Each structure stands twice: as C-alpha cells, then as structure tokens.
C-alpha cells in the first residue's frame, strides 16, 4: 500500500535558495522511494512530500533520511514547541484523489449503407448521372 511522508521546515532568513538548491541536487537512491516534491508554503517555510511504495520502505529509509537532513540541518530554524527543526508525519494512503473524469464521448454512428436520398432534387440528380453514363 502506498505511503507518504510530509516534513515541515522553517529555513533561516536568507538561506531559502541554498535550501532549495540542496533539494535540487538530491539524487535519492532510497529503496521504495517513488518521488517527492518540495513545496514552498511561505517566505521561510517549506514542506517536503515523499511518496513510497509501502510504509515498510518508508520506515526502513528513516536512517538515510536523517543523514540527508544532516546535510542542510544548519540552514533550519527550530520550529518551537519541542519539535526541533522538523515536523514530520507519515502514513498510508486511505483515499486517492484524481482529476475529474472527462465526459464520455458519444459513439459515432455505425457506418452502413448510405440511405438513398428522396425527393425531386435527388431524383433529378440520379437521372442526370444516368444520362452521363
């Protein structure tokens, strides 16, 4: 079952670009890591959102994630409230949302034999074609 981890950070003033660059340079080789996004949520605040094949993969990667955090820990401010420099949460996906489904296209009518036109004009056109032959 897919799992996600979300980590909230507050970066020291003037360190925002360096923090972003550290994430751009990140080349994860973490087993089960499907990808992630760094989201800027304010002037100095960010959230990292990671997607994992399973919660077991996420849990197994925690020591490596802490080692990654240690590379830029000096750029972070304490969040207060005994949190330290990160506010991490993680869990299993319980509902997956997607874009709205596109309206179904109406099926094209089946192509069979064309119906023969009727009326004075159609009769006159058929008669003219016969004369040309």
PASEBA-1860 file (N, C-alpha, C; in nm, 3 decimals):
! residues 133
1> XXXXXXXX> 0.085/-0.118/0.000/0.000/0.000/0.000/0.090/0.124/0.000 ~ 0.062/0.219/-0.086/0.141/0.342/-0.097/0.139/0.419/0.035 ~ 0.253/0.483/0.064/0.264/0.565/0.185/0.329/0.698/0.148 ~ 0.307/0.797/0.233/0.365/0.930/0.214/0.429/0.975/0.344 ~ 0.535/1.055/0.330/0.587/1.128/0.446/0.588/1.276/0.411 ~ 0.555/1.355/0.509/0.549/1.500/0.492/0.633/1.560/0.605 ~ 0.727/1.647/0.569/0.813/1.709/0.668/0.807/1.860/0.651 ~ 0.775/1.929/0.760/0.768/2.076/0.757/0.898/2.134/0.810
9> XXXXXXXX> 0.946/2.239/0.741/1.071/2.305/0.778/1.049/2.456/0.783 ~ 1.129/2.524/0.865/1.140/2.670/0.859/1.288/2.700/0.841 ~ 1.319/2.771/0.734/1.457/2.799/0.696/1.500/2.933/0.756 ~ 1.626/2.941/0.794/1.680/3.068/0.846/1.671/3.175/0.738 ~ 1.645/3.300/0.778/1.635/3.408/0.680/1.760/3.415/0.592 ~ 1.738/3.427/0.463/1.849/3.436/0.367/1.903/3.302/0.322 ~ 1.853/3.192/0.377/1.902/3.058/0.341/1.805/2.982/0.250 ~ 1.699/3.048/0.207/1.596/2.980/0.130/1.651/2.918/0.001
17> XXXXXXXX> 1.728/2.996/-0.075/1.776/2.945/-0.204/1.874/2.830/-0.185 ~ 1.958/2.839/-0.085/2.052/2.730/-0.057/1.976/2.603/-0.019 ~ 1.869/2.618/0.059/1.785/2.505/0.098/1.721/2.441/-0.027 ~ 1.670/2.524/-0.116/1.609/2.474/-0.241/1.715/2.404/-0.325 ~ 1.833/2.465/-0.337/1.942/2.405/-0.416/1.984/2.269/-0.361 ~ 1.988/2.256/-0.228/2.021/2.126/-0.167/1.922/2.019/-0.211 ~ 1.796/2.055/-0.219/1.694/1.958/-0.262/1.704/1.930/-0.412 ~ 1.736/2.030/-0.492/1.754/2.008/-0.636/1.870/1.912/-0.663
25> XXXXXXXX> 1.975/1.922/-0.583/2.094/1.838/-0.602/2.072/1.697/-0.548 ~ 1.966/1.677/-0.474/1.937/1.549/-0.411/1.907/1.444/-0.517 ~ 1.977/1.335/-0.512/1.954/1.223/-0.603/1.930/1.098/-0.519 ~ 1.805/1.078/-0.481/1.778/0.970/-0.386/1.798/0.831/-0.447 ~ 1.861/0.748/-0.371/1.873/0.608/-0.409/1.805/0.523/-0.303 ~ 1.698/0.574/-0.249/1.628/0.509/-0.139/1.535/0.402/-0.193 ~ 1.548/0.281/-0.142/1.463/0.171/-0.185/1.316/0.204/-0.160 ~ 1.235/0.189/-0.261/1.091/0.212/-0.247/1.047/0.355/-0.262
33> XXXXXXXX> 1.142/0.448/-0.281/1.107/0.590/-0.296/1.056/0.613/-0.437 ~ 0.933/0.663/-0.450/0.872/0.685/-0.581/0.888/0.827/-0.631 ~ 0.923/0.918/-0.544/0.940/1.058/-0.584/0.889/1.149/-0.475 ~ 0.914/1.278/-0.494/0.871/1.373/-0.394/0.864/1.514/-0.449 ~ 0.815/1.604/-0.367/0.801/1.744/-0.403/0.837/1.830/-0.284 ~ 0.915/1.935/-0.311/0.943/2.036/-0.211/0.847/2.150/-0.239 ~ 0.764/2.184/-0.142/0.660/2.285/-0.159/0.693/2.405/-0.071 ~ 0.698/2.522/-0.132/0.720/2.644/-0.055/0.584/2.688/-0.001
41> XXXXXXXX> 0.572/2.697/0.131/0.442/2.729/0.192/0.439/2.870/0.251 ~ 0.552/2.940/0.247/0.561/3.076/0.299/0.699/3.131/0.269 ~ 0.729/3.250/0.325/0.859/3.313/0.299/0.976/3.224/0.341 ~ 0.967/3.162/0.457/1.076/3.079/0.508/1.031/2.936/0.534 ~ 0.910/2.899/0.496/0.858/2.767/0.531/0.839/2.680/0.407 ~ 0.868/2.552/0.427/0.861/2.453/0.320/0.806/2.323/0.376 ~ 0.751/2.241/0.287/0.716/2.103/0.320/0.774/2.013/0.213 ~ 0.834/1.904/0.256/0.880/1.800/0.164/0.779/1.688/0.172
49> XXXXXXXX> 0.730/1.646/0.056/0.630/1.539/0.049/0.691/1.426/-0.032 ~ 0.707/1.310/0.030/0.766/1.194/-0.037/0.664/1.084/-0.054 ~ 0.670/1.016/-0.168/0.580/0.904/-0.195/0.663/0.775/-0.195 ~ 0.609/0.671/-0.133/0.680/0.545/-0.113/0.595/0.428/-0.158 ~ 0.661/0.322/-0.201/0.589/0.200/-0.242/0.509/0.142/-0.126 ~ 0.564/0.151/-0.006/0.495/0.098/0.112/0.546/0.168/0.237 ~ 0.473/0.153/0.344/0.515/0.211/0.471/0.642/0.143/0.521 ~ 0.657/0.016/0.491/0.779/-0.056/0.531/0.903/0.005/0.465
57> XXXXXXXX> 0.892/0.041/0.336/1.003/0.107/0.267/1.035/0.242/0.333 ~ 0.931/0.317/0.364/0.950/0.448/0.428/1.021/0.431/0.562 ~ 0.974/0.340/0.643/1.032/0.319/0.776/1.178/0.274/0.764 ~ 1.208/0.188/0.669/1.345/0.138/0.652/1.440/0.249/0.608 ~ 1.388/0.351/0.541/1.472/0.460/0.488/1.494/0.572/0.590 ~ 1.433/0.566/0.706/1.446/0.676/0.803/1.591/0.708/0.839 ~ 1.677/0.611/0.864/1.817/0.648/0.895/1.883/0.724/0.779 ~ 1.855/0.684/0.656/1.911/0.756/0.541/1.851/0.896/0.527
65> XXXXXXXX> 1.720/0.909/0.558/1.658/1.041/0.550/1.717/1.135/0.656 ~ 1.749/1.082/0.773/1.812/1.165/0.877/1.951/1.209/0.830 ~ 2.025/1.120/0.763/2.156/1.156/0.710/2.144/1.266/0.604 ~ 2.039/1.260/0.524/2.015/1.365/0.423/1.984/1.497/0.494 ~ 1.899/1.491/0.594/1.865/1.610/0.672/1.990/1.674/0.734 ~ 2.083/1.591/0.778/2.206/1.643/0.840/2.287/1.729/0.743 ~ 2.270/1.710/0.611/2.342/1.790/0.512/2.299/1.936/0.513 ~ 2.172/1.962/0.550/2.124/2.101/0.549/2.061/2.144/0.681
73> XXXXXXXX> 2.081/2.067/0.784/2.024/2.100/0.916/2.066/2.240/0.961 ~ 2.189/2.283/0.928/2.240/2.414/0.969/2.162/2.530/0.906 ~ 2.082/2.501/0.803/2.002/2.604/0.737/1.865/2.624/0.803 ~ 1.832/2.540/0.899/1.696/2.537/0.955/1.686/2.605/1.090 ~ 1.567/2.662/1.115/1.534/2.721/1.245/1.453/2.622/1.325 ~ 1.465/2.631/1.455/1.383/2.549/1.544/1.238/2.593/1.528 ~ 1.148/2.495/1.517/1.006/2.525/1.498/0.936/2.559/1.630 ~ 1.002/2.536/1.740/0.942/2.564/1.871/0.853/2.451/1.917
81> XXXXXXXX> 0.802/2.466/2.037/0.710/2.365/2.090/0.772/2.228/2.101 ~ 0.901/2.220/2.126/0.978/2.096/2.140/0.982/2.010/2.013 ~ 0.953/2.072/1.898/0.958/1.998/1.772/1.100/1.981/1.719 ~ 1.185/2.079/1.744/1.317/2.078/1.682/1.309/2.147/1.547 ~ 1.391/2.103/1.450/1.396/2.172/1.320/1.304/2.110/1.215 ~ 1.235/2.000/1.251/1.141/1.939/1.156/1.011/1.902/1.227 ~ 0.906/1.895/1.148/0.776/1.849/1.197/0.731/1.739/1.101 ~ 0.778/1.614/1.123/0.747/1.505/1.029/0.619/1.430/1.065
89> XXXXXXXX> 0.547/1.390/0.963/0.433/1.299/0.976/0.438/1.203/0.858 ~ 0.379/1.085/0.875/0.377/0.988/0.765/0.260/0.895/0.785 ~ 0.221/0.827/0.677/0.112/0.731/0.688/0.076/0.667/0.556 ~ -0.018/0.573/0.564/-0.069/0.501/0.447/-0.172/0.585/0.374 ~ -0.180/0.566/0.245/-0.284/0.632/0.167/-0.417/0.561/0.196 ~ -0.518/0.638/0.231/-0.650/0.579/0.256/-0.751/0.620/0.149 ~ -0.728/0.731/0.080/-0.812/0.775/-0.032/-0.720/0.840/-0.134 ~ -0.730/0.799/-0.259/-0.652/0.861/-0.365/-0.747/0.942/-0.452
97> XXXXXXXX> -0.717/1.070/-0.465/-0.800/1.159/-0.545/-0.732/1.183/-0.679 ~ -0.810/1.204/-0.780/-0.755/1.231/-0.912/-0.833/1.341/-0.979 ~ -0.791/1.376/-1.099/-0.865/1.479/-1.172/-1.004/1.427/-1.208 ~ -1.097/1.519/-1.233/-1.230/1.473/-1.271/-1.223/1.393/-1.400 ~ -1.308/1.295/-1.410/-1.312/1.213/-1.531/-1.372/1.296/-1.644 ~ -1.313/1.280/-1.762/-1.363/1.351/-1.880/-1.497/1.291/-1.919 ~ -1.583/1.376/-1.971/-1.714/1.328/-2.017/-1.692/1.228/-2.129 ~ -1.770/1.122/-2.126/-1.757/1.021/-2.231/-1.805/1.078/-2.363
105> XXXXXXXX> -1.729/1.049/-2.466/-1.768/1.093/-2.599/-1.878/1.001/-2.650 ~ -1.970/1.061/-2.720/-2.078/0.981/-2.777/-2.019/0.901/-2.892 ~ -2.057/0.777/-2.898/-2.007/0.690/-3.004/-2.057/0.741/-3.139 ~ -1.969/0.736/-3.235/-2.007/0.777/-3.371/-2.107/0.676/-3.425 ~ -2.200/0.724/-3.505/-2.298/0.629/-3.560/-2.226/0.526/-3.648 ~ -2.281/0.405/-3.647/-2.223/0.299/-3.729/-2.241/0.335/-3.876 ~ -2.136/0.307/-3.950/-2.142/0.337/-4.094/-2.190/0.213/-4.167 ~ -2.302/0.224/-4.222/-2.356/0.116/-4.303/-2.378/0.171/-4.443
113> XXXXXXXX> -2.471/0.112/-4.510/-2.504/0.165/-4.642/-2.569/0.300/-4.625 ~ -2.531/0.393/-4.712/-2.591/0.525/-4.707/-2.735/0.515/-4.752 ~ -2.820/0.587/-4.683/-2.960/0.586/-4.724/-2.974/0.668/-4.850 ~ -3.058/0.622/-4.935/-3.079/0.690/-5.061/-3.168/0.812/-5.039 ~ -3.117/0.924/-5.089/-3.194/1.047/-5.077/-3.321/1.037/-5.162 ~ -3.424/1.102/-5.113/-3.551/1.102/-5.186/-3.592/1.246/-5.213 ~ -3.689/1.264/-5.297/-3.737/1.398/-5.329/-3.706/1.433/-5.474 ~ -3.763/1.543/-5.519/-3.749/1.583/-5.659/-3.603/1.610/-5.697
121> XXXXXXXX> -3.529/1.679/-5.610/-3.389/1.710/-5.642/-3.305/1.584/-5.653 ~ -3.320/1.493/-5.557/-3.243/1.370/-5.558/-3.275/1.289/-5.682 ~ -3.403/1.283/-5.718/-3.444/1.207/-5.836/-3.383/1.271/-5.961 ~ -3.382/1.403/-5.966/-3.325/1.473/-6.082/-3.176/1.448/-6.092 ~ -3.102/1.447/-5.978/-2.958/1.422/-5.980/-2.929/1.281/-6.028 ~ -3.007/1.183/-5.981/-2.985/1.045/-6.024/-3.010/1.031/-6.174 ~ -3.111/1.096/-6.221/-3.144/1.089/-6.365/-3.031/1.153/-6.447 ~ -2.973/1.264/-6.399/-2.864/1.330/-6.471/-2.741/1.239/-6.473
129> XXXXX> -2.711/1.168/-6.366/-2.596/1.078/-6.362/-2.614/0.965/-6.464 ~ -2.736/0.912/-6.472/-2.764/0.802/-6.566/-2.742/0.849/-6.708 ~ -2.782/0.972/-6.739/-2.767/1.022/-6.875/-2.620/1.037/-6.911 ~ -2.534/1.075/-6.815/-2.391/1.093/-6.840/-2.322/0.960/-6.871 ~ -2.372/0.854/-6.820/-2.309/0.722/-6.839/-2.327/0.680/-6.977
END
